[in-house]
Amino acid sequence: MRPLLDHQRARVRAQAVRGLRLLDSVVAGEVVALVRDPSPAVVREVTTALRAVIGAVPPNLPWELLADGRVEIAQRIDAEER
C-alpha cells in the first residue's frame, strides 16, 4: 500500500492512508507530508491516521500549517471563530 501514497489520483492516496491505518501500519514519517495534500479527502484520512501516532508528529507542524496560507485552513479557522 505504501507505493500508493504517491498515486496520481487523490482517492487512491486517501484509501492507501486509510488502509495503512486499518492495518495499524501508519508510519508518521511516511504520511505526514500528505497533510499538505491538495485533496481534502487525503488530508482527512491523514489527520485521522496520525492520531494514533501523535507523538511521532513534528511538534511544530500545527504552527507550520497555520502559517501555510491555504484557503481551506483559513476558511476553517474563520468558520470556527463565528
Secondary structure, 3 states (H helix, E strand, C coil): CHHHHHCCCHHHHHHHHHHHHHCCCCCHHHHHHHHHCCCHHHHHHHHHHHHHHHHHCCCCHHHHHHHCCCHHHHHHHHHHHC
